C-alpha cells in the first residue's frame, strides 16, 4: 500500500476482531497549491485460515506499507484428529 504522503508516526496498523485496520492522518500542511490535510482508513478482512496474532507490518524507505498475515500452522495431533 502506498503511504508515502504520511510519516511513520502518522500511520497506525491494528487488528480488530478478524480485520486489519490501517489508518493514516496528518494535520493541515502547506504545499505548492496552498494547504492540505489527508486522512484515510482501510479495513481488510483476514481469512480464518490466517493467524491474527502473527500479523506483521513494515514500511519501506519509499513509503510502501506491507502487511503479512501468515497461515495458521496445524499441529500433528490436530491433523490426526481431523482424519
PDB file with SEQRES, HELIX, SHEET and CRYST1 records, atoms N, CA, C and O in Angstrom:
SEQRES   1 A   83  UNK UNK UNK UNK UNK UNK UNK UNK UNK UNK UNK UNK UNK          
SEQRES   2 A   83  UNK UNK UNK UNK UNK UNK UNK UNK UNK UNK UNK UNK UNK          
SEQRES   3 A   83  UNK UNK UNK UNK UNK UNK UNK UNK UNK UNK UNK UNK UNK          
SEQRES   4 A   83  UNK UNK UNK UNK UNK UNK UNK UNK UNK UNK UNK UNK UNK          
SEQRES   5 A   83  UNK UNK UNK UNK UNK UNK UNK UNK UNK UNK UNK UNK UNK          
SEQRES   6 A   83  UNK UNK UNK UNK UNK UNK UNK UNK UNK UNK UNK UNK UNK          
SEQRES   7 A   83  UNK UNK UNK UNK UNK                                          
HELIX    1 AA1 UNK A    8  UNK A   10  5                                   3    
HELIX    2 AA2 UNK A   52  UNK A   54  5                                   3    
HELIX    3 AA3 UNK A   76  UNK A   82  1                                   7    
SHEET    1 AA1 3 UNK A  11  UNK A  16  0                                        
SHEET    2 AA1 3 UNK A  19  UNK A  31 -1                                        
SHEET    3 AA1 3 UNK A  34  UNK A  45 -1                                        
SHEET    1 AA2 2 UNK A  56  UNK A  59  0                                        
SHEET    2 AA2 2 UNK A  65  UNK A  68 -1                                        
CRYST1    1.000    1.000    1.000  90.00  90.00  90.00 P 1           1          
ATOM      1  N   UNK A   1       0.844  -1.155   0.000  1.00  0.00           N  
ATOM      2  CA  UNK A   1       0.000   0.000   0.000  1.00  0.00           C  
ATOM      3  C   UNK A   1       0.903   1.235   0.000  1.00  0.00           C  
ATOM      4  O   UNK A   1       1.856   1.322   0.774  1.00  0.00           O  
ATOM      5  N   UNK A   2       0.591   2.179  -0.873  1.00  0.00           N  
ATOM      6  CA  UNK A   2       1.381   3.399  -0.976  1.00  0.00           C  
ATOM      7  C   UNK A   2       0.930   4.406   0.083  1.00  0.00           C  
ATOM      8  O   UNK A   2      -0.200   4.892   0.047  1.00  0.00           O  
ATOM      9  N   UNK A   3       1.816   4.711   1.015  1.00  0.00           N  
ATOM     10  CA  UNK A   3       1.523   5.683   2.082  1.00  0.00           C  
ATOM     11  C   UNK A   3       2.616   6.750   2.155  1.00  0.00           C  
ATOM     12  O   UNK A   3       2.892   7.296   3.223  1.00  0.00           O  
ATOM     13  N   UNK A   4       3.230   7.038   1.012  1.00  0.00           N  
ATOM     14  CA  UNK A   4       4.369   7.952   1.013  1.00  0.00           C  
ATOM     15  C   UNK A   4       4.027   9.377   1.437  1.00  0.00           C  
ATOM     16  O   UNK A   4       4.926  10.142   1.786  1.00  0.00           O  
ATOM     17  N   UNK A   5       2.739   9.752   1.414  1.00  0.00           N  
ATOM     18  CA  UNK A   5       2.352  11.097   1.849  1.00  0.00           C  
ATOM     19  C   UNK A   5       2.359  11.239   3.370  1.00  0.00           C  
ATOM     20  O   UNK A   5       2.181  12.341   3.890  1.00  0.00           O  
ATOM     21  N   UNK A   6       2.563  10.124   4.089  1.00  0.00           N  
ATOM     22  CA  UNK A   6       2.492  10.128   5.549  1.00  0.00           C  
ATOM     23  C   UNK A   6       3.834   9.726   6.147  1.00  0.00           C  
ATOM     24  O   UNK A   6       4.560   8.909   5.581  1.00  0.00           O  
ATOM     25  N   UNK A   7       4.151  10.307   7.294  1.00  0.00           N  
ATOM     26  CA  UNK A   7       5.352   9.886   8.008  1.00  0.00           C  
ATOM     27  C   UNK A   7       5.002   8.655   8.851  1.00  0.00           C  
ATOM     28  O   UNK A   7       3.826   8.423   9.131  1.00  0.00           O  
ATOM     29  N   UNK A   8       5.995   7.865   9.257  1.00  0.00           N  
ATOM     30  CA  UNK A   8       5.715   6.644  10.022  1.00  0.00           C  
ATOM     31  C   UNK A   8       4.874   6.873  11.275  1.00  0.00           C  
ATOM     32  O   UNK A   8       4.043   6.032  11.618  1.00  0.00           O  
ATOM     33  N   UNK A   9       5.079   7.999  11.963  1.00  0.00           N  
ATOM     34  CA  UNK A   9       4.313   8.246  13.195  1.00  0.00           C  
ATOM     35  C   UNK A   9       2.869   8.668  12.921  1.00  0.00           C  
ATOM     36  O   UNK A   9       2.091   8.821  13.862  1.00  0.00           O  
ATOM     37  N   UNK A  10       2.496   8.859  11.656  1.00  0.00           N  
ATOM     38  CA  UNK A  10       1.128   9.212  11.289  1.00  0.00           C  
ATOM     39  C   UNK A  10       0.326   8.008  10.819  1.00  0.00           C  
ATOM     40  O   UNK A  10      -0.838   8.146  10.441  1.00  0.00           O  
ATOM     41  N   UNK A  11       0.943   6.818  10.841  1.00  0.00           N  
ATOM     42  CA  UNK A  11       0.313   5.588  10.334  1.00  0.00           C  
ATOM     43  C   UNK A  11       0.089   4.627  11.490  1.00  0.00           C  
ATOM     44  O   UNK A  11       0.980   4.414  12.312  1.00  0.00           O  
ATOM     45  N   UNK A  12      -1.114   4.043  11.551  1.00  0.00           N  
ATOM     46  CA  UNK A  12      -1.443   3.056  12.570  1.00  0.00           C  
ATOM     47  C   UNK A  12      -1.956   1.795  11.892  1.00  0.00           C  
ATOM     48  O   UNK A  12      -2.800   1.860  10.999  1.00  0.00           O  
ATOM     49  N   UNK A  13      -1.442   0.649  12.321  1.00  0.00           N  
ATOM     50  CA  UNK A  13      -1.926  -0.651  11.851  1.00  0.00           C  
ATOM     51  C   UNK A  13      -2.359  -1.419  13.086  1.00  0.00           C  
ATOM     52  O   UNK A  13      -1.580  -1.591  14.024  1.00  0.00           O  
ATOM     53  N   UNK A  14      -3.618  -1.884  13.087  1.00  0.00           N  
ATOM     54  CA  UNK A  14      -4.116  -2.636  14.244  1.00  0.00           C  
ATOM     55  C   UNK A  14      -5.071  -3.721  13.773  1.00  0.00           C  
ATOM     56  O   UNK A  14      -5.580  -3.684  12.653  1.00  0.00           O  
ATOM     57  N   UNK A  15      -5.303  -4.693  14.661  1.00  0.00           N  
ATOM     58  CA  UNK A  15      -6.287  -5.736  14.378  1.00  0.00           C  
ATOM     59  C   UNK A  15      -7.479  -5.529  15.308  1.00  0.00           C  
ATOM     60  O   UNK A  15      -7.325  -5.233  16.493  1.00  0.00           O  
ATOM     61  N   UNK A  16      -8.664  -5.692  14.738  1.00  0.00           N  
ATOM     62  CA  UNK A  16      -9.910  -5.631  15.492  1.00  0.00           C  
ATOM     63  C   UNK A  16     -10.780  -6.769  14.971  1.00  0.00           C  
ATOM     64  O   UNK A  16     -11.083  -6.845  13.781  1.00  0.00           O  
ATOM     65  N   UNK A  17     -11.174  -7.649  15.886  1.00  0.00           N  
ATOM     66  CA  UNK A  17     -11.924  -8.856  15.500  1.00  0.00           C  
ATOM     67  C   UNK A  17     -11.128  -9.607  14.444  1.00  0.00           C  
ATOM     68  O   UNK A  17      -9.985  -9.984  14.706  1.00  0.00           O  
ATOM     69  N   UNK A  18     -11.686  -9.838  13.261  1.00  0.00           N  
ATOM     70  CA  UNK A  18     -10.970 -10.583  12.227  1.00  0.00           C  
ATOM     71  C   UNK A  18     -10.496  -9.655  11.102  1.00  0.00           C  
ATOM     72  O   UNK A  18     -10.402 -10.066   9.945  1.00  0.00           O  
ATOM     73  N   UNK A  19     -10.201  -8.404  11.455  1.00  0.00           N  
ATOM     74  CA  UNK A  19      -9.798  -7.413  10.452  1.00  0.00           C  
ATOM     75  C   UNK A  19      -8.468  -6.755  10.806  1.00  0.00           C  
ATOM     76  O   UNK A  19      -8.089  -6.658  11.973  1.00  0.00           O  
ATOM     77  N   UNK A  20      -7.774  -6.307   9.765  1.00  0.00           N  
ATOM     78  CA  UNK A  20      -6.619  -5.430   9.915  1.00  0.00           C  
ATOM     79  C   UNK A  20      -7.094  -4.053   9.481  1.00  0.00           C  
ATOM     80  O   UNK A  20      -7.678  -3.895   8.409  1.00  0.00           O  
ATOM     81  N   UNK A  21      -6.838  -3.059  10.324  1.00  0.00           N  
ATOM     82  CA  UNK A  21      -7.255  -1.692  10.024  1.00  0.00           C  
ATOM     83  C   UNK A  21      -6.006  -0.823   9.910  1.00  0.00           C  
ATOM     84  O   UNK A  21      -5.168  -0.785  10.811  1.00  0.00           O  
ATOM     85  N   UNK A  22      -5.905  -0.131   8.784  1.00  0.00           N  
ATOM     86  CA  UNK A  22      -4.795   0.791   8.548  1.00  0.00           C  
ATOM     87  C   UNK A  22      -5.379   2.203   8.535  1.00  0.00           C  
ATOM     88  O   UNK A  22      -6.302   2.505   7.778  1.00  0.00           O  
ATOM     89  N   UNK A  23      -4.821   3.058   9.389  1.00  0.00           N  
ATOM     90  CA  UNK A  23      -5.259   4.449   9.455  1.00  0.00           C  
ATOM     91  C   UNK A  23      -4.041   5.347   9.274  1.00  0.00           C  
ATOM     92  O   UNK A  23      -2.959   5.070   9.792  1.00  0.00           O  
ATOM     93  N   UNK A  24      -4.239   6.414   8.536  1.00  0.00           N  
ATOM     94  CA  UNK A  24      -3.171   7.404   8.376  1.00  0.00           C  
ATOM     95  C   UNK A  24      -3.803   8.787   8.348  1.00  0.00           C  
ATOM     96  O   UNK A  24      -4.849   8.997   7.734  1.00  0.00           O  
ATOM     97  N   UNK A  25      -3.152   9.721   9.022  1.00  0.00           N  
ATOM     98  CA  UNK A  25      -3.708  11.068   9.089  1.00  0.00           C  
ATOM     99  C   UNK A  25      -2.591  12.062   9.364  1.00  0.00           C  
ATOM    100  O   UNK A  25      -1.723  11.830  10.205  1.00  0.00           O  
ATOM    101  N   UNK A  26      -2.631  13.158   8.646  1.00  0.00           N  
ATOM    102  CA  UNK A  26      -1.778  14.266   9.049  1.00  0.00           C  
ATOM    103  C   UNK A  26      -2.578  15.557   9.004  1.00  0.00           C  
ATOM    104  O   UNK A  26      -3.474  15.747   8.181  1.00  0.00           O  
ATOM    105  N   UNK A  27      -2.216  16.418   9.915  1.00  0.00           N  
ATOM    106  CA  UNK A  27      -2.909  17.692  10.041  1.00  0.00           C  
ATOM    107  C   UNK A  27      -2.610  18.563   8.818  1.00  0.00           C  
ATOM    108  O   UNK A  27      -1.794  18.206   7.969  1.00  0.00           O  
ATOM    109  N   UNK A  28      -3.260  19.660   8.753  1.00  0.00           N  
ATOM    110  CA  UNK A  28      -3.110  20.564   7.623  1.00  0.00           C  
ATOM    111  C   UNK A  28      -1.649  20.977   7.443  1.00  0.00           C  
ATOM    112  O   UNK A  28      -0.975  21.383   8.390  1.00  0.00           O  
ATOM    113  N   UNK A  29      -1.182  20.861   6.197  1.00  0.00           N  
ATOM    114  CA  UNK A  29       0.191  21.235   5.861  1.00  0.00           C  
ATOM    115  C   UNK A  29       0.157  22.131   4.632  1.00  0.00           C  
ATOM    116  O   UNK A  29      -0.760  22.054   3.815  1.00  0.00           O  
ATOM    117  N   UNK A  30       1.159  22.972   4.515  1.00  0.00           N  
ATOM    118  CA  UNK A  30       1.269  23.840   3.353  1.00  0.00           C  
ATOM    119  C   UNK A  30       1.987  23.082   2.241  1.00  0.00           C  
ATOM    120  O   UNK A  30       3.012  22.442   2.474  1.00  0.00           O  
ATOM    121  N   UNK A  31       1.433  23.162   1.026  1.00  0.00           N  
ATOM    122  CA  UNK A  31       2.119  22.610  -0.138  1.00  0.00           C  
ATOM    123  C   UNK A  31       2.161  23.674  -1.226  1.00  0.00           C  
ATOM    124  O   UNK A  31       1.853  24.836  -0.961  1.00  0.00           O  
ATOM    125  N   UNK A  32       2.536  23.299  -2.438  1.00  0.00           N  
ATOM    126  CA  UNK A  32       2.705  24.278  -3.518  1.00  0.00           C  
ATOM    127  C   UNK A  32       1.389  24.942  -3.955  1.00  0.00           C  
ATOM    128  O   UNK A  32       1.417  25.979  -4.617  1.00  0.00           O  
ATOM    129  N   UNK A  33       0.245  24.358  -3.595  1.00  0.00           N  
ATOM    130  CA  UNK A  33      -1.050  24.902  -4.001  1.00  0.00           C  
ATOM    131  C   UNK A  33      -1.792  25.610  -2.877  1.00  0.00           C  
ATOM    132  O   UNK A  33      -2.822  26.236  -3.126  1.00  0.00           O  
ATOM    133  N   UNK A  34      -1.306  25.530  -1.676  1.00  0.00           N  
ATOM    134  CA  UNK A  34      -1.990  26.109  -0.515  1.00  0.00           C  
ATOM    135  C   UNK A  34      -1.829  25.193   0.676  1.00  0.00           C  
ATOM    136  O   UNK A  34      -0.717  24.794   1.023  1.00  0.00           O  
ATOM    137  N   UNK A  35      -2.962  24.856   1.309  1.00  0.00           N  
ATOM    138  CA  UNK A  35      -2.929  23.973   2.472  1.00  0.00           C  
ATOM    139  C   UNK A  35      -3.720  22.705   2.163  1.00  0.00           C  
ATOM    140  O   UNK A  35      -4.705  22.732   1.426  1.00  0.00           O  
ATOM    141  N   UNK A  36      -3.265  21.592   2.743  1.00  0.00           N  
ATOM    142  CA  UNK A  36      -3.937  20.312   2.521  1.00  0.00           C  
ATOM    143  C   UNK A  36      -3.829  19.457   3.774  1.00  0.00           C  
ATOM    144  O   UNK A  36      -2.821  19.489   4.480  1.00  0.00           O  
ATOM    145  N   UNK A  37      -4.878  18.697   4.039  1.00  0.00           N  
ATOM    146  CA  UNK A  37      -4.817  17.671   5.083  1.00  0.00           C  
ATOM    147  C   UNK A  37      -5.254  16.368   4.444  1.00  0.00           C  
ATOM    148  O   UNK A  37      -6.073  16.367   3.526  1.00  0.00           O  
ATOM    149  N   UNK A  38      -4.713  15.260   4.923  1.00  0.00           N  
ATOM    150  CA  UNK A  38      -5.036  13.946   4.367  1.00  0.00           C  
ATOM    151  C   UNK A  38      -5.381  12.999   5.497  1.00  0.00           C  
ATOM    152  O   UNK A  38      -4.858  13.093   6.608  1.00  0.00           O  
ATOM    153  N   UNK A  39      -6.286  12.078   5.172  1.00  0.00           N  
ATOM    154  CA  UNK A  39      -6.655  11.037   6.124  1.00  0.00           C  
ATOM    155  C   UNK A  39      -7.293   9.897   5.348  1.00  0.00           C  
ATOM    156  O   UNK A  39      -8.035  10.119   4.392  1.00  0.00           O  
ATOM    157  N   UNK A  40      -6.992   8.656   5.778  1.00  0.00           N  
ATOM    158  CA  UNK A  40      -7.720   7.517   5.229  1.00  0.00           C  
ATOM    159  C   UNK A  40      -7.786   6.416   6.272  1.00  0.00           C  
ATOM    160  O   UNK A  40      -6.973   6.348   7.193  1.00  0.00           O  
ATOM    161  N   UNK A  41      -8.783   5.554   6.097  1.00  0.00           N  
ATOM    162  CA  UNK A  41      -8.935   4.348   6.904  1.00  0.00           C  
ATOM    163  C   UNK A  41      -9.254   3.219   5.936  1.00  0.00           C  
ATOM    164  O   UNK A  41     -10.189   3.324   5.142  1.00  0.00           O  
ATOM    165  N   UNK A  42      -8.481   2.139   5.997  1.00  0.00           N  
ATOM    166  CA  UNK A  42      -8.734   0.953   5.187  1.00  0.00           C  
ATOM    167  C   UNK A  42      -8.903  -0.223   6.135  1.00  0.00           C  
ATOM    168  O   UNK A  42      -8.154  -0.367   7.101  1.00  0.00           O  
ATOM    169  N   UNK A  43      -9.894  -1.062   5.853  1.00  0.00           N  
ATOM    170  CA  UNK A  43     -10.146  -2.245   6.678  1.00  0.00           C  
ATOM    171  C   UNK A  43     -10.124  -3.462   5.771  1.00  0.00           C  
ATOM    172  O   UNK A  43     -10.801  -3.496   4.744  1.00  0.00           O  
ATOM    173  N   UNK A  44      -9.342  -4.460   6.158  1.00  0.00           N  
ATOM    174  CA  UNK A  44      -9.201  -5.699   5.395  1.00  0.00           C  
ATOM    175  C   UNK A  44      -9.625  -6.870   6.268  1.00  0.00           C  
ATOM    176  O   UNK A  44      -9.152  -7.006   7.397  1.00  0.00           O  
ATOM    177  N   UNK A  45     -10.508  -7.710   5.757  1.00  0.00           N  
ATOM    178  CA  UNK A  45     -10.928  -8.911   6.477  1.00  0.00           C  
ATOM    179  C   UNK A  45      -9.837  -9.970   6.303  1.00  0.00           C  
ATOM    180  O   UNK A  45      -9.410 -10.259   5.185  1.00  0.00           O  
ATOM    181  N   UNK A  46      -9.398 -10.540   7.415  1.00  0.00           N  
ATOM    182  CA  UNK A  46      -8.370 -11.576   7.394  1.00  0.00           C  
ATOM    183  C   UNK A  46      -9.083 -12.935   7.383  1.00  0.00           C  
ATOM    184  O   UNK A  46      -9.903 -13.203   8.260  1.00  0.00           O  
ATOM    185  N   UNK A  47      -8.783 -13.783   6.412  1.00  0.00           N  
ATOM    186  CA  UNK A  47      -9.427 -15.103   6.369  1.00  0.00           C  
ATOM    187  C   UNK A  47      -9.142 -15.899   7.641  1.00  0.00           C  
ATOM    188  O   UNK A  47      -8.082 -15.747   8.249  1.00  0.00           O  
ATOM    189  N   UNK A  48     -10.079 -16.740   8.037  1.00  0.00           N  
ATOM    190  CA  UNK A  48      -9.916 -17.523   9.275  1.00  0.00           C  
ATOM    191  C   UNK A  48      -8.743 -18.494   9.193  1.00  0.00           C  
ATOM    192  O   UNK A  48      -8.286 -18.995  10.220  1.00  0.00           O  
ATOM    193  N   UNK A  49      -8.254 -18.762   7.997  1.00  0.00           N  
ATOM    194  CA  UNK A  49      -7.106 -19.661   7.828  1.00  0.00           C  
ATOM    195  C   UNK A  49      -5.775 -18.988   8.168  1.00  0.00           C  
ATOM    196  O   UNK A  49      -4.730 -19.639   8.141  1.00  0.00           O  
ATOM    197  N   UNK A  50      -5.804 -17.687   8.489  1.00  0.00           N  
ATOM    198  CA  UNK A  50      -4.585 -16.948   8.803  1.00  0.00           C  
ATOM    199  C   UNK A  50      -4.556 -16.556  10.274  1.00  0.00           C  
ATOM    200  O   UNK A  50      -5.599 -16.379  10.904  1.00  0.00           O  
ATOM    201  N   UNK A  51      -3.351 -16.424  10.810  1.00  0.00           N  
ATOM    202  CA  UNK A  51      -3.133 -16.181  12.232  1.00  0.00           C  
ATOM    203  C   UNK A  51      -3.094 -14.689  12.545  1.00  0.00           C  
ATOM    204  O   UNK A  51      -2.123 -14.004  12.223  1.00  0.00           O  
ATOM    205  N   UNK A  52      -4.158 -14.190  13.176  1.00  0.00           N  
ATOM    206  CA  UNK A  52      -4.238 -12.769  13.529  1.00  0.00           C  
ATOM    207  C   UNK A  52      -3.141 -12.343  14.505  1.00  0.00           C  
ATOM    208  O   UNK A  52      -2.719 -11.186  14.498  1.00  0.00           O  
ATOM    209  N   UNK A  53      -2.682 -13.266  15.337  1.00  0.00           N  
ATOM    210  CA  UNK A  53      -1.662 -12.928  16.338  1.00  0.00           C  
ATOM    211  C   UNK A  53      -0.267 -12.803  15.743  1.00  0.00           C  
ATOM    212  O   UNK A  53       0.646 -12.302  16.400  1.00  0.00           O  
ATOM    213  N   UNK A  54      -0.096 -13.254  14.503  1.00  0.00           N  
ATOM    214  CA  UNK A  54       1.225 -13.224  13.875  1.00  0.00           C  
ATOM    215  C   UNK A  54       1.330 -12.202  12.747  1.00  0.00           C  
ATOM    216  O   UNK A  54       2.272 -12.247  11.955  1.00  0.00           O  
ATOM    217  N   UNK A  55       0.384 -11.293  12.671  1.00  0.00           N  
ATOM    218  CA  UNK A  55       0.419 -10.276  11.622  1.00  0.00           C  
ATOM    219  C   UNK A  55       1.567  -9.310  11.876  1.00  0.00           C  
ATOM    220  O   UNK A  55       1.801  -8.880  13.005  1.00  0.00           O  
ATOM    221  N   UNK A  56       2.279  -8.976  10.804  1.00  0.00           N  
ATOM    222  CA  UNK A  56       3.374  -8.013  10.890  1.00  0.00           C  
ATOM    223  C   UNK A  56       3.185  -6.942   9.826  1.00  0.00           C  
ATOM    224  O   UNK A  56       2.521  -7.161   8.813  1.00  0.00           O  
ATOM    225  N   UNK A  57       3.772  -5.799  10.069  1.00  0.00           N  
ATOM    226  CA  UNK A  57       3.752  -4.736   9.066  1.00  0.00           C  
ATOM    227  C   UNK A  57       5.139  -4.120   8.995  1.00  0.00           C  
ATOM    228  O   UNK A  57       5.883  -4.096   9.975  1.00  0.00           O  
ATOM    229  N   UNK A  58       5.469  -3.620   7.803  1.00  0.00           N  
ATOM    230  CA  UNK A  58       6.749  -2.939   7.622  1.00  0.00           C  
ATOM    231  C   UNK A  58       6.556  -1.806   6.625  1.00  0.00           C  
ATOM    232  O   UNK A  58       5.713  -1.876   5.731  1.00  0.00           O  
ATOM    233  N   UNK A  59       7.348  -0.773   6.798  1.00  0.00           N  
ATOM    234  CA  UNK A  59       7.274   0.402   5.944  1.00  0.00           C  
ATOM    235  C   UNK A  59       8.626   0.590   5.268  1.00  0.00           C  
ATOM    236  O   UNK A  59       9.647   0.738   5.940  1.00  0.00           O  
ATOM    237  N   UNK A  60       8.629   0.583   3.934  1.00  0.00           N  
ATOM    238  CA  UNK A  60       9.882   0.744   3.203  1.00  0.00           C  
ATOM    239  C   UNK A  60      10.287   2.216   3.173  1.00  0.00           C  
ATOM    240  O   UNK A  60       9.484   3.097   3.480  1.00  0.00           O  
ATOM    241  N   UNK A  61      11.517   2.466   2.808  1.00  0.00           N  
ATOM    242  CA  UNK A  61      12.024   3.839   2.773  1.00  0.00           C  
ATOM    243  C   UNK A  61      11.329   4.681   1.707  1.00  0.00           C  
ATOM    244  O   UNK A  61      11.347   5.910   1.783  1.00  0.00           O  
ATOM    245  N   UNK A  62      10.713   4.029   0.706  1.00  0.00           N  
ATOM    246  CA  UNK A  62       9.999   4.787  -0.330  1.00  0.00           C  
ATOM    247  C   UNK A  62       8.494   4.864  -0.086  1.00  0.00           C  
ATOM    248  O   UNK A  62       7.737   5.209  -0.993  1.00  0.00           O  
ATOM    249  N   UNK A  63       8.046   4.541   1.150  1.00  0.00           N  
ATOM    250  CA  UNK A  63       6.663   4.755   1.537  1.00  0.00           C  
ATOM    251  C   UNK A  63       5.683   3.656   1.188  1.00  0.00           C  
ATOM    252  O   UNK A  63       4.490   3.919   1.039  1.00  0.00           O  
ATOM    253  N   UNK A  64       6.164   2.426   1.054  1.00  0.00           N  
ATOM    254  CA  UNK A  64       5.275   1.295   0.774  1.00  0.00           C  
ATOM    255  C   UNK A  64       5.076   0.497   2.066  1.00  0.00           C  
ATOM    256  O   UNK A  64       6.033  -0.006   2.655  1.00  0.00           O  
ATOM    257  N   UNK A  65       3.815   0.394   2.492  1.00  0.00           N  
ATOM    258  CA  UNK A  65       3.456  -0.359   3.687  1.00  0.00           C  
ATOM    259  C   UNK A  65       3.100  -1.784   3.272  1.00  0.00           C  
ATOM    260  O   UNK A  65       2.254  -1.986   2.401  1.00  0.00           O  
ATOM    261  N   UNK A  66       3.738  -2.760   3.887  1.00  0.00           N  
ATOM    262  CA  UNK A  66       3.476  -4.170   3.612  1.00  0.00           C  
ATOM    263  C   UNK A  66       2.964  -4.826   4.887  1.00  0.00           C  
ATOM    264  O   UNK A  66       3.564  -4.693   5.954  1.00  0.00           O  
ATOM    265  N   UNK A  67       1.842  -5.538   4.761  1.00  0.00           N  
ATOM    266  CA  UNK A  67       1.256  -6.255   5.896  1.00  0.00           C  
ATOM    267  C   UNK A  67       1.217  -7.725   5.542  1.00  0.00           C  
ATOM    268  O   UNK A  67       0.736  -8.102   4.473  1.00  0.00           O  
ATOM    269  N   UNK A  68       1.729  -8.565   6.452  1.00  0.00           N  
ATOM    270  CA  UNK A  68       1.756 -10.012   6.221  1.00  0.00           C  
ATOM    271  C   UNK A  68       0.969 -10.725   7.302  1.00  0.00           C  
ATOM    272  O   UNK A  68       1.103 -10.430   8.489  1.00  0.00           O  
ATOM    273  N   UNK A  69       0.145 -11.668   6.871  1.00  0.00           N  
ATOM    274  CA  UNK A  69      -0.653 -12.479   7.797  1.00  0.00           C  
ATOM    275  C   UNK A  69      -0.414 -13.942   7.441  1.00  0.00           C  
ATOM    276  O   UNK A  69      -1.045 -14.470   6.525  1.00  0.00           O  
ATOM    277  N   UNK A  70       0.495 -14.599   8.164  1.00  0.00           N  
ATOM    278  CA  UNK A  70       0.815 -15.989   7.819  1.00  0.00           C  
ATOM    279  C   UNK A  70      -0.356 -16.924   8.090  1.00  0.00           C  
ATOM    280  O   UNK A  70      -1.205 -16.665   8.943  1.00  0.00           O  
ATOM    281  N   UNK A  71      -0.373 -18.019   7.334  1.00  0.00           N  
ATOM    282  CA  UNK A  71      -1.402 -19.040   7.556  1.00  0.00           C  
ATOM    283  C   UNK A  71      -1.167 -19.713   8.904  1.00  0.00           C  
ATOM    284  O   UNK A  71      -0.038 -19.804   9.385  1.00  0.00           O  
ATOM    285  N   UNK A  72      -2.258 -20.181   9.498  1.00  0.00           N  
ATOM    286  CA  UNK A  72      -2.155 -20.907  10.763  1.00  0.00           C  
ATOM    287  C   UNK A  72      -1.422 -22.217  10.525  1.00  0.00           C  
ATOM    288  O   UNK A  72      -1.566 -22.848   9.479  1.00  0.00           O  
ATOM    289  N   UNK A  73      -0.638 -22.609  11.513  1.00  0.00           N  
ATOM    290  CA  UNK A  73       0.104 -23.859  11.450  1.00  0.00           C  
ATOM    291  C   UNK A  73      -0.719 -24.940  12.130  1.00  0.00           C  
ATOM    292  O   UNK A  73      -1.161 -24.774  13.267  1.00  0.00           O  
ATOM    293  N   UNK A  74      -0.921 -26.040  11.433  1.00  0.00           N  
ATOM    294  CA  UNK A  74      -1.635 -27.165  12.048  1.00  0.00           C  
ATOM    295  C   UNK A  74      -0.616 -28.053  12.734  1.00  0.00           C  
ATOM    296  O   UNK A  74       0.425 -28.381  12.166  1.00  0.00           O  
ATOM    297  N   UNK A  75      -0.928 -28.436  13.958  1.00  0.00           N  
ATOM    298  CA  UNK A  75      -0.050 -29.327  14.691  1.00  0.00           C  
ATOM    299  C   UNK A  75      -0.373 -30.763  14.304  1.00  0.00           C  
ATOM    300  O   UNK A  75      -1.482 -31.055  13.855  1.00  0.00           O  
ATOM    301  N   UNK A  76       0.586 -31.653  14.476  1.00  0.00           N  
ATOM    302  CA  UNK A  76       0.424 -33.052  14.074  1.00  0.00           C  
ATOM    303  C   UNK A  76      -0.788 -33.700  14.745  1.00  0.00           C  
ATOM    304  O   UNK A  76      -1.518 -34.450  14.097  1.00  0.00           O  
ATOM    305  N   UNK A  77      -1.015 -33.423  16.038  1.00  0.00           N  
ATOM    306  CA  UNK A  77      -2.144 -34.049  16.730  1.00  0.00           C  
ATOM    307  C   UNK A  77      -3.480 -33.509  16.207  1.00  0.00           C  
ATOM    308  O   UNK A  77      -4.467 -34.243  16.183  1.00  0.00           O  
ATOM    309  N   UNK A  78      -3.527 -32.243  15.788  1.00  0.00           N  
ATOM    310  CA  UNK A  78      -4.748 -31.717  15.199  1.00  0.00           C  
ATOM    311  C   UNK A  78      -5.013 -32.378  13.855  1.00  0.00           C  
ATOM    312  O   UNK A  78      -6.160 -32.659  13.510  1.00  0.00           O  
ATOM    313  N   UNK A  79      -3.968 -32.622  13.112  1.00  0.00           N  
ATOM    314  CA  UNK A  79      -4.110 -33.244  11.806  1.00  0.00           C  
ATOM    315  C   UNK A  79      -4.638 -34.669  11.952  1.00  0.00           C  
ATOM    316  O   UNK A  79      -5.438 -35.128  11.136  1.00  0.00           O  
ATOM    317  N   UNK A  80      -4.183 -35.370  13.004  1.00  0.00           N  
ATOM    318  CA  UNK A  80      -4.644 -36.721  13.240  1.00  0.00           C  
ATOM    319  C   UNK A  80      -6.116 -36.719  13.627  1.00  0.00           C  
ATOM    320  O   UNK A  80      -6.872 -37.587  13.192  1.00  0.00           O  
ATOM    321  N   UNK A  81      -6.531 -35.751  14.440  1.00  0.00           N  
ATOM    322  CA  UNK A  81      -7.931 -35.660  14.862  1.00  0.00           C  
ATOM    323  C   UNK A  81      -8.855 -35.398  13.682  1.00  0.00           C  
ATOM    324  O   UNK A  81      -9.997 -35.858  13.668  1.00  0.00           O  
ATOM    325  N   UNK A  82      -8.367 -34.665  12.700  1.00  0.00           N  
ATOM    326  CA  UNK A  82      -9.198 -34.305  11.571  1.00  0.00           C  
ATOM    327  C   UNK A  82      -9.355 -35.437  10.573  1.00  0.00           C  
ATOM    328  O   UNK A  82     -10.300 -35.431   9.785  1.00  0.00           O  
ATOM    329  N   UNK A  83      -8.454 -36.405  10.588  1.00  0.00           N  
ATOM    330  CA  UNK A  83      -8.501 -37.506   9.616  1.00  0.00           C  
ATOM    331  C   UNK A  83      -9.534 -38.541   9.982  1.00  0.00           C  
ATOM    332  O   UNK A  83      -9.699 -39.530   9.268  1.00  0.00           O  
TER     333      UNK A  83                                                      
END                                                                             
